[in-house]
């Protein structure tokens, strides 16, 4: 069984990509940010990390690409994953009553048009998509929502308020298997 570092938690797109790479033969090391993810491989804590470096809408995932370029780590494999962002709230949430939306900065960028059409919402940058959904659901404030995956909504008990909210309905991200 392989220990794989990802930025994010269960239900994140990075975890989904790790499952595609390794199937059941993997154990996930959840990392708070990209620096911690790369550090896990550089220090030998894990043999591999799965990181997003390119997205159809925003191009290069700057924060991850910048760190990757500063290392001597190598790309071992790549996978393009379809990204279907949904808006998720608590079970009591109603779309009309939302006042804030939380997600990873790159997910917020990918949904710029949708979010700008709801100008009264405060946009809050979260650690990753899945933890943003988890935090909104656990906080149980019906006016708060998050952007992430349908899978994360199901895992953490969120209610999907709106589907297909990315600027491009054929959105994808390329994830890379990184190692020494």
ABEGO torsion letter per residue (X at the ends): XBBBBBBEBBGBAAAAAAAAAAEAABBBBBBABAAAAAAAAAAGABABBBBBABBAAAEBBAAAAAAAAABABBBABBBBBBBBBBBBBBAABBAAABABBBBBAAAAAAAAAAAAABAABBBBBBABAAAAAAAAAAAGBAABBBBBBAAAAAAAGBBBABBGABABABBBBBBBBBBX
